Amino acid sequence: MVSMAEPGLFIGEWFIIALASNVTSKIEEGGSLKIFIKNMNKHDDDGINDFSLQSMDSKNAMFVLYNINNKEVIVWAELFGWTPDLPDEIKKKFEEMCERFGIRKDQIRDLSNDDR
């Protein structure tokens, strides 16, 4: 679960539904980008992060993020939901968004059933 407050965007408790990255080792257990966001900023221990909100409605929010560290750029994406799971059509939209940013389907981790 995540608590985010960005003026004008969204306030409240959100669940991380899926993580995706073009470098999957970064989002696997122990990976430096397998993070559960409490708040958002552009600086982290593993380089500089830039993010953009790609889609949002009353049920979900989709972000694309870029991690820049030692001239290496890693793209990753996160899907948030008001509930611990989301309908398949929303997950499909997330998958399509990831593909537009160079993240393959096999590089997406569905966290809906993970122990939170």
Secondary structure, 3 states (H helix, E strand, C coil): CEEEEECCCEEEEEEEEEEEECCHHHCCCCCCCCCCCCCCCCEECCEEEEEEEEEECCCEEEEEEEEEECCEEEEEEEEEECCCCCCHHHHHHHHHHHHHCCCCHHHEEECCCCCC
